[in-house]
Amino acid sequence: MAGTTQRKREVFPSKDELSVALAKYTANLSAKFCKEKGFFTVVLSGGGLIDWLCKLLEPPYIDSVEWSKWHVFWVDERVCSYEDPDSNYKLAMDGFLSKVGIPNENIYAIDKHYAADGDAENCAMLYEECLRKLVKQNILPLCTYGKYQYPQFDLQLLGMGPDGHMASLFPGHPQIHVIDKWVTYITDSPKPPPKRITFTLPVINSALYNLMAVCDDHTEQCPRSIAEIFKHNNLALPAANLTAQVEEMWYLDQAAASLL
Ligand SMILES: O=C1O[C@H](COP(=O)(O)O)[C@@H](O)[C@H](O)[C@H]1O
Protein backbone atom coordinates (compact mmCIF):
# COMPACT_ATOMS: atom_id res chain seq x y z
CA MET A 1 0.00 0.00 0.00
CA ALA A 2 1.29 3.47 -0.84
CA GLY A 3 2.67 5.63 1.90
CA THR A 4 3.99 9.14 1.94
CA THR A 5 7.52 10.15 2.80
CA GLN A 6 8.94 13.24 4.36
CA ARG A 7 10.33 15.76 1.91
CA LYS A 8 14.11 15.94 2.39
CA ARG A 9 16.45 18.47 0.86
CA GLU A 10 20.12 19.15 0.38
CA VAL A 11 21.49 22.45 -0.88
CA PHE A 12 24.74 22.56 -2.84
CA PRO A 13 26.93 25.60 -3.44
CA SER A 14 27.05 24.95 -7.20
CA LYS A 15 25.68 22.81 -10.03
CA ASP A 16 28.97 20.96 -10.09
CA GLU A 17 28.66 19.83 -6.50
CA LEU A 18 25.03 18.90 -7.09
CA SER A 19 26.13 16.76 -10.05
CA VAL A 20 28.67 14.92 -7.91
CA ALA A 21 25.98 14.12 -5.31
CA LEU A 22 23.47 13.13 -7.99
CA ALA A 23 25.93 10.62 -9.46
CA LYS A 24 26.67 9.16 -6.03
CA TYR A 25 22.97 8.86 -5.14
CA THR A 26 22.15 7.15 -8.45
CA ALA A 27 25.17 4.82 -8.37
CA ASN A 28 24.43 3.75 -4.78
CA LEU A 29 20.83 2.88 -5.64
CA SER A 30 21.91 1.11 -8.80
CA ALA A 31 24.30 -1.06 -6.75
CA LYS A 32 21.64 -1.75 -4.11
CA PHE A 33 18.92 -2.83 -6.57
CA CYS A 34 21.26 -4.77 -8.87
CA LYS A 35 22.46 -6.73 -5.83
CA GLU A 36 18.97 -7.26 -4.39
CA LYS A 37 17.05 -8.20 -7.52
CA GLY A 38 19.48 -8.26 -10.45
CA PHE A 39 18.37 -5.10 -12.25
CA PHE A 40 17.59 -1.41 -11.75
CA THR A 41 14.63 0.53 -13.18
CA VAL A 42 15.39 4.22 -13.58
CA VAL A 43 13.22 6.98 -14.97
CA LEU A 44 14.75 10.05 -16.59
CA SER A 45 13.32 13.46 -17.32
CA GLY A 46 14.50 16.05 -19.82
CA GLY A 47 15.79 19.57 -19.23
CA GLY A 48 18.96 20.26 -17.26
CA LEU A 49 18.97 16.85 -15.58
CA ILE A 50 20.84 15.03 -18.34
CA ASP A 51 23.67 17.53 -18.11
CA TRP A 52 23.81 17.15 -14.32
CA LEU A 53 24.07 13.37 -14.70
CA CYS A 54 27.39 13.74 -16.52
CA LYS A 55 29.48 12.79 -13.47
CA LEU A 56 28.20 9.24 -13.93
CA LEU A 57 30.21 9.16 -17.15
CA GLU A 58 33.44 9.63 -15.22
CA PRO A 59 35.48 7.31 -12.98
CA PRO A 60 34.68 5.56 -10.71
CA TYR A 61 31.06 5.28 -11.91
CA ILE A 62 31.61 4.75 -15.61
CA ASP A 63 33.39 1.45 -14.77
CA SER A 64 31.64 0.41 -11.56
CA VAL A 65 27.95 0.93 -12.42
CA GLU A 66 26.34 -2.25 -13.81
CA TRP A 67 24.94 -0.51 -16.89
CA SER A 68 23.83 -3.75 -18.53
CA LYS A 69 21.30 -4.19 -15.70
CA TRP A 70 19.61 -0.83 -16.17
CA HIS A 71 16.11 -0.42 -17.58
CA VAL A 72 15.52 3.18 -18.62
CA PHE A 73 12.22 5.07 -18.97
CA TRP A 74 11.07 8.66 -19.37
CA VAL A 75 8.76 10.42 -16.95
CA ASP A 76 7.67 12.65 -19.81
CA GLU A 77 8.40 13.02 -23.47
CA ARG A 78 7.82 15.60 -26.13
CA VAL A 79 5.79 14.25 -29.05
CA CYS A 80 8.20 14.85 -31.92
CA SER A 81 10.62 12.78 -33.98
CA TYR A 82 13.62 11.16 -32.32
CA GLU A 83 15.87 13.51 -34.30
CA ASP A 84 14.12 16.68 -33.10
CA PRO A 85 16.23 18.77 -30.70
CA ASP A 86 13.12 18.98 -28.45
CA SER A 87 13.08 15.19 -27.91
CA ASN A 88 13.93 14.10 -24.36
CA TYR A 89 15.01 10.75 -25.85
CA LYS A 90 17.51 12.49 -28.14
CA LEU A 91 18.78 14.63 -25.27
CA ALA A 92 19.40 11.58 -23.09
CA MET A 93 20.83 9.45 -25.94
CA ASP A 94 23.26 12.10 -27.14
CA GLY A 95 24.33 13.30 -23.71
CA PHE A 96 24.31 10.13 -21.65
CA LEU A 97 22.82 6.83 -22.82
CA SER A 98 24.98 6.41 -25.94
CA LYS A 99 28.08 6.60 -23.71
CA VAL A 100 27.22 3.70 -21.40
CA GLY A 101 26.52 0.03 -22.04
CA ILE A 102 22.76 -0.20 -21.54
CA PRO A 103 21.25 -2.83 -23.89
CA ASN A 104 19.02 -1.14 -26.50
CA GLU A 105 16.11 -3.37 -25.57
CA ASN A 106 16.22 -1.96 -22.02
CA ILE A 107 15.70 1.61 -23.24
CA TYR A 108 11.96 2.28 -23.40
CA ALA A 109 11.35 5.26 -25.66
CA ILE A 110 8.08 6.73 -26.91
CA ASP A 111 6.69 5.06 -30.09
CA LYS A 112 8.81 6.33 -32.98
CA HIS A 113 6.08 6.56 -35.61
CA TYR A 114 3.29 8.12 -33.57
CA ALA A 115 5.88 10.54 -32.15
CA ALA A 116 6.98 11.63 -35.63
CA ASP A 117 3.28 12.00 -36.61
CA GLY A 118 2.63 14.21 -33.57
CA ASP A 119 -0.03 11.81 -32.24
CA ALA A 120 0.14 12.42 -28.48
CA GLU A 121 -2.91 10.31 -27.57
CA ASN A 122 -1.56 7.15 -29.21
CA CYS A 123 1.96 7.77 -27.87
CA ALA A 124 0.54 7.87 -24.33
CA MET A 125 -1.59 4.79 -24.93
CA LEU A 126 1.37 2.77 -26.31
CA TYR A 127 3.73 3.87 -23.55
CA GLU A 128 1.22 2.69 -20.96
CA GLU A 129 0.88 -0.59 -22.87
CA CYS A 130 4.65 -0.99 -22.77
CA LEU A 131 4.63 -0.51 -18.98
CA ARG A 132 1.80 -3.06 -18.64
CA LYS A 133 3.88 -5.63 -20.59
CA LEU A 134 6.80 -5.05 -18.24
CA VAL A 135 4.53 -5.63 -15.26
CA LYS A 136 3.59 -9.00 -16.78
CA GLN A 137 7.30 -9.78 -17.28
CA ASN A 138 8.00 -8.97 -13.61
CA ILE A 139 10.31 -6.10 -14.49
CA LEU A 140 7.92 -3.60 -12.87
CA PRO A 141 6.00 -4.49 -9.71
CA LEU A 142 2.62 -2.93 -8.97
CA CYS A 143 2.02 -0.50 -6.14
CA THR A 144 -1.44 0.16 -4.72
CA TYR A 145 -1.93 3.90 -4.40
CA GLY A 146 -5.40 5.12 -3.50
CA LYS A 147 -7.93 2.95 -5.30
CA TYR A 148 -5.76 1.89 -8.25
CA GLN A 149 -2.51 0.08 -8.89
CA TYR A 150 0.45 1.64 -10.63
CA PRO A 151 3.86 0.47 -11.86
CA GLN A 152 6.65 0.98 -9.39
CA PHE A 153 10.08 2.21 -10.47
CA ASP A 154 13.21 2.03 -8.31
CA LEU A 155 14.39 5.57 -8.94
CA GLN A 156 13.00 8.57 -10.79
CA LEU A 157 15.30 11.47 -11.57
CA LEU A 158 13.08 14.50 -11.89
CA GLY A 159 13.40 18.17 -12.70
CA MET A 160 11.19 21.15 -11.94
CA GLY A 161 10.48 24.01 -14.34
CA PRO A 162 10.57 27.56 -12.89
CA ASP A 163 6.73 27.61 -12.90
CA GLY A 164 6.69 24.56 -10.59
CA HIS A 165 5.88 21.97 -13.25
CA MET A 166 7.32 18.47 -12.98
CA ALA A 167 7.30 15.90 -15.76
CA SER A 168 4.68 17.42 -18.12
CA LEU A 169 2.24 18.20 -15.32
CA PHE A 170 1.76 21.95 -15.53
CA PRO A 171 0.10 24.34 -13.06
CA GLY A 172 -3.57 24.96 -13.90
CA HIS A 173 -3.76 22.05 -16.38
CA PRO A 174 -5.98 19.02 -15.77
CA GLN A 175 -3.36 16.26 -16.24
CA ILE A 176 -2.29 16.55 -12.57
CA HIS A 177 -5.70 15.15 -11.55
CA VAL A 178 -5.64 12.04 -13.78
CA ILE A 179 -5.63 8.91 -11.63
CA ASP A 180 -7.23 6.25 -13.85
CA LYS A 181 -4.32 6.13 -16.28
CA TRP A 182 -0.59 5.49 -15.98
CA VAL A 183 0.40 7.74 -18.87
CA THR A 184 -1.55 10.74 -20.12
CA TYR A 185 -0.96 13.50 -22.67
CA ILE A 186 -1.19 17.24 -23.16
CA THR A 187 -1.58 19.08 -26.47
CA ASP A 188 -1.38 22.65 -25.17
CA SER A 189 1.69 22.65 -22.95
CA PRO A 190 2.54 26.21 -21.89
CA LYS A 191 6.21 25.32 -22.42
CA PRO A 192 6.97 24.39 -26.03
CA PRO A 193 6.60 21.98 -27.67
CA PRO A 194 2.84 21.81 -26.97
CA LYS A 195 2.35 18.04 -27.45
CA ARG A 196 3.76 15.79 -24.75
CA ILE A 197 3.08 12.60 -22.86
CA THR A 198 3.63 12.28 -19.13
CA PHE A 199 3.39 9.82 -16.27
CA THR A 200 0.41 10.63 -14.08
CA LEU A 201 0.97 11.85 -10.53
CA PRO A 202 0.16 8.50 -8.84
CA VAL A 203 2.72 6.73 -11.06
CA ILE A 204 5.31 9.34 -10.15
CA ASN A 205 4.51 8.97 -6.46
CA SER A 206 4.53 5.17 -6.55
CA ALA A 207 8.30 5.12 -7.18
CA LEU A 208 10.48 3.88 -4.36
CA TYR A 209 12.94 6.77 -4.61
CA ASN A 210 12.24 10.17 -6.18
CA LEU A 211 15.08 12.58 -6.58
CA MET A 212 14.15 16.09 -7.72
CA ALA A 213 17.12 18.15 -8.92
CA VAL A 214 16.70 21.90 -9.35
CA CYS A 215 19.35 24.40 -10.40
CA ASP A 216 18.38 27.98 -11.08
CA ASP A 217 19.76 29.91 -14.02
CA HIS A 218 19.10 33.27 -12.41
CA THR A 219 15.38 33.44 -13.03
CA GLU A 220 13.25 35.02 -10.32
CA GLN A 221 10.51 32.44 -10.69
CA CYS A 222 12.46 29.30 -9.75
CA PRO A 223 13.49 30.35 -6.19
CA ARG A 224 9.94 31.65 -5.65
CA SER A 225 8.46 28.28 -6.65
CA ILE A 226 10.93 26.47 -4.36
CA ALA A 227 9.89 28.74 -1.48
CA GLU A 228 6.19 28.14 -2.23
CA ILE A 229 6.82 24.40 -2.04
CA PHE A 230 9.04 24.28 1.04
CA LYS A 231 7.49 27.09 3.08
CA HIS A 232 3.83 26.91 2.10
CA ASN A 233 3.40 23.47 0.52
CA ASN A 234 1.46 25.20 -2.25
CA LEU A 235 -0.12 22.23 -4.02
CA ALA A 236 -1.13 24.40 -6.97
CA LEU A 237 2.45 23.82 -8.07
CA PRO A 238 2.60 20.26 -9.44
CA ALA A 239 6.07 19.63 -7.99
CA ALA A 240 4.68 20.26 -4.48
CA ASN A 241 2.61 17.08 -4.91
CA LEU A 242 5.71 14.90 -5.18
CA THR A 243 6.17 12.10 -2.69
CA ALA A 244 7.69 8.60 -2.85
CA GLN A 245 7.42 5.21 -1.25
CA VAL A 246 10.84 5.19 0.41
CA GLU A 247 12.51 8.57 -0.08
CA GLU A 248 11.64 11.92 -1.62
CA MET A 249 14.88 13.87 -1.94
CA TRP A 250 15.34 17.37 -3.34
CA TYR A 251 18.80 18.46 -4.52
CA LEU A 252 18.91 22.23 -4.93
CA ASP A 253 21.71 24.53 -5.91
CA GLN A 254 22.24 27.65 -3.81
CA ALA A 255 20.54 29.87 -6.39
CA ALA A 256 17.35 27.77 -6.44
CA ALA A 257 17.30 27.70 -2.64
CA SER A 258 18.00 31.43 -2.24
CA LEU A 259 14.57 32.25 -0.75
CA LEU A 260 14.51 29.41 1.80
O1 LIG B 1 9.89 20.41 -20.27
C1 LIG B 1 10.44 19.84 -19.36
O2 LIG B 1 10.82 20.54 -18.26
C2 LIG B 1 11.16 19.94 -17.02
C3 LIG B 1 12.12 20.90 -16.32
O3 LIG B 1 13.21 21.16 -17.17
P1 LIG B 1 14.35 22.21 -16.88
O4 LIG B 1 14.88 22.58 -18.24
O5 LIG B 1 13.74 23.38 -16.17
O6 LIG B 1 15.40 21.50 -16.08
C4 LIG B 1 11.76 18.55 -17.24
O7 LIG B 1 11.97 17.91 -16.01
C5 LIG B 1 10.85 17.75 -18.14
O8 LIG B 1 11.31 16.43 -18.29
C6 LIG B 1 10.84 18.42 -19.48
O9 LIG B 1 10.07 17.74 -20.45
PDBQT file of the ligand as one rigid body, heavy atoms in Angstrom, charges set to zero:
ROOT
HETATM    1  O1  LIG A 301       9.887  20.411 -20.267  1.00  0.00    +0.000 OA
HETATM    2  C1  LIG A 301      10.440  19.839 -19.359  1.00  0.00    +0.000 C 
HETATM    3  O2  LIG A 301      10.817  20.544 -18.259  1.00  0.00    +0.000 OA
HETATM    4  C2  LIG A 301      11.164  19.940 -17.020  1.00  0.00    +0.000 C 
HETATM    5  C3  LIG A 301      12.117  20.897 -16.315  1.00  0.00    +0.000 C 
HETATM    6  O3  LIG A 301      13.208  21.156 -17.175  1.00  0.00    +0.000 OA
HETATM    7  P1  LIG A 301      14.355  22.208 -16.883  1.00  0.00    +0.000 P 
HETATM    8  O4  LIG A 301      14.876  22.583 -18.244  1.00  0.00    +0.000 OA
HETATM    9  O5  LIG A 301      13.739  23.375 -16.168  1.00  0.00    +0.000 OA
HETATM   10  O6  LIG A 301      15.404  21.495 -16.076  1.00  0.00    +0.000 OA
HETATM   11  C4  LIG A 301      11.764  18.554 -17.239  1.00  0.00    +0.000 C 
HETATM   12  O7  LIG A 301      11.971  17.912 -16.008  1.00  0.00    +0.000 OA
HETATM   13  C5  LIG A 301      10.846  17.752 -18.140  1.00  0.00    +0.000 C 
HETATM   14  O8  LIG A 301      11.306  16.427 -18.290  1.00  0.00    +0.000 OA
HETATM   15  C6  LIG A 301      10.841  18.419 -19.483  1.00  0.00    +0.000 C 
HETATM   16  O9  LIG A 301      10.065  17.740 -20.451  1.00  0.00    +0.000 OA
ENDROOT
TORSDOF 0
